[in-house]
Amino acid sequence: MQNSNVEIVTLSEPVTTWQSKVDDIEEPFSMIYDADEWGNPPLAQMNRFDTRMVLNEADRLMECNGRLSALDVGTGPGRIAMKLAQRDGARVTALDATRGYLELVAKTAQRIRLDPDSLTLVEAPIEEFTYEEGLGGPYDLITAIFGVLNHVENWQETLQAFYDNLNPGGSFVSSIYGTNEARVYRMRSNNELPYKPSLVQTRVDGGIRLGEGEEVLPAKFPSIREFRQALEEIGFEVEVIQGFLDFAACFPSETTDENIAEYKALIQAECPDLFERIESLQDPRVILIEVVEFEREYALEPNNLGDFAYVGFVARKRKL
Ligand SMILES: C[S@@+](CC[C@H](N)C(=O)[O-])C[C@H]1O[C@@H](n2cnc3c(N)ncnc32)[C@H](O)[C@@H]1O
């Protein structure tokens, strides 16, 4: 346990119009991010499982190699990077295009007395990252969790750079937004939800709107098939594809009796098996957990992933 600061290495400000637009919207959001995301029950549930997806892979790599060098891209408040950095013997580079997030990570790292040698913070849009020596690469693990790559204009080139900068046998773990046809986005745009769901984003041309704001955060929405194909064409072996938040994404943001009754009615109409499991439950938190547990039972079935709000991938680079 240490007490000195984790430094932020600034490599590049946003360069393209797209990158500047993302940064302009993300910067103020970074100030409220922790309170907003952690107070959102379905996202907090998802974060249990996406973190587990990363840590399972990290532990496997550590067992094979006896070390872990990781790059966490779009680290945001650093929840994944810090979990990795707390693994004995891990060295983590956490990158984000938005300064505010890195300052938040530095503060948290100090608060939890993280060994500063285990974490390097880099400010740069990933497209401008040079993968130069001294920043931990080549890596055993690269992560980009929670829609990061949706906000990268040239995500295919970025995937190629990840592949090139992974050690043989290394892994890439990511989660991206589900497509416009995923249940919560589809129902929202068809005005089929009689209340506001917990997931704040709405889809518009060219990106997403967060909350009630009018500004459009630039984003692309590759389908599961497109993303998988891009990984495979580069040379990755795709080991796992899993969904996060199907009906759970439709959980009401305000859990009034009326909204919970509407939520149950929606589930009754769409999925009688799930309805049977929640029909008699009263406590909204217990209902949500039951829904999430139910969804885990089909979250790995390739034909059932289209309705999930987020989709996770574990892909590996072959050993030499
Ligand atoms: C939804 S947050 C995800 C945060 C974190 N990975 C997590 O799981 O909690 C998306 C993050 O991607 C970052 N980001 C967006 N575009 C980026 C880019 N081109 N390069 C690096 N980071 C980017 C944003 O600043 C933001 O922190």
Ligand as a Chemical Component Dictionary entry (heavy atoms), coordinates in Angstrom:
data_LIG
# 
_chem_comp.id                   LIG 
_chem_comp.type                 NON-POLYMER 
_chem_comp.pdbx_formal_charge   0 
_chem_comp.three_letter_code    LIG 
# 
loop_
_chem_comp_atom.comp_id 
_chem_comp_atom.atom_id 
_chem_comp_atom.alt_atom_id 
_chem_comp_atom.type_symbol 
_chem_comp_atom.charge 
_chem_comp_atom.model_Cartn_x 
_chem_comp_atom.model_Cartn_y 
_chem_comp_atom.model_Cartn_z 
_chem_comp_atom.pdbx_ordinal 
LIG C1  C1  C 0  -19.645 5.028 -20.885 1  
LIG S1  S1  S 1  -18.034 5.497 -20.488 2  
LIG C2  C2  C 0  -17.314 3.956 -20.024 3  
LIG C3  C3  C 0  -16.386 4.089 -18.860 4  
LIG C4  C4  C 0  -15.741 2.817 -18.347 5  
LIG N1  N1  N 0  -15.127 2.011 -19.381 6  
LIG C5  C5  C 0  -16.711 1.969 -17.550 7  
LIG O1  O1  O 0  -16.954 0.827 -17.952 8  
LIG O2  O2  O -1 -17.198 2.430 -16.509 9  
LIG C6  C6  C 0  -17.242 5.798 -22.071 10 
LIG C7  C7  C 0  -15.855 6.395 -21.910 11 
LIG O3  O3  O 0  -15.173 6.384 -23.186 12 
LIG C8  C8  C 0  -14.415 7.582 -23.303 13 
LIG N2  N2  N 0  -14.118 7.815 -24.726 14 
LIG C9  C9  C 0  -14.993 8.118 -25.707 15 
LIG N3  N3  N 0  -14.354 8.239 -26.884 16 
LIG C10 C10 C 0  -13.038 7.992 -26.633 17 
LIG C11 C11 C 0  -11.877 7.948 -27.451 18 
LIG N4  N4  N 0  -11.940 8.196 -28.756 19 
LIG N5  N5  N 0  -10.705 7.646 -26.883 20 
LIG C12 C12 C 0  -10.636 7.387 -25.550 21 
LIG N6  N6  N 0  -11.701 7.425 -24.727 22 
LIG C13 C13 C 0  -12.895 7.713 -25.258 23 
LIG C14 C14 C 0  -15.298 8.629 -22.655 24 
LIG O4  O4  O 0  -14.580 9.794 -22.270 25 
LIG C15 C15 C 0  -15.862 7.855 -21.454 26 
LIG O5  O5  O 0  -15.028 7.941 -20.342 27 
# 
loop_
_chem_comp_bond.comp_id 
_chem_comp_bond.atom_id_1 
_chem_comp_bond.atom_id_2 
_chem_comp_bond.value_order 
_chem_comp_bond.pdbx_ordinal 
LIG C1  S1  SING 1  
LIG S1  C2  SING 2  
LIG S1  C6  SING 3  
LIG C2  C3  SING 4  
LIG C3  C4  SING 5  
LIG C4  N1  SING 6  
LIG C4  C5  SING 7  
LIG C5  O1  DOUB 8  
LIG C5  O2  SING 9  
LIG C6  C7  SING 10 
LIG C7  O3  SING 11 
LIG C7  C15 SING 12 
LIG O3  C8  SING 13 
LIG C8  N2  SING 14 
LIG C8  C14 SING 15 
LIG N2  C9  SING 16 
LIG N2  C13 SING 17 
LIG C9  N3  DOUB 18 
LIG N3  C10 SING 19 
LIG C10 C11 SING 20 
LIG C10 C13 DOUB 21 
LIG C11 N4  SING 22 
LIG C11 N5  DOUB 23 
LIG N5  C12 SING 24 
LIG C12 N6  DOUB 25 
LIG N6  C13 SING 26 
LIG C14 O4  SING 27 
LIG C14 C15 SING 28 
LIG C15 O5  SING 29 
# 
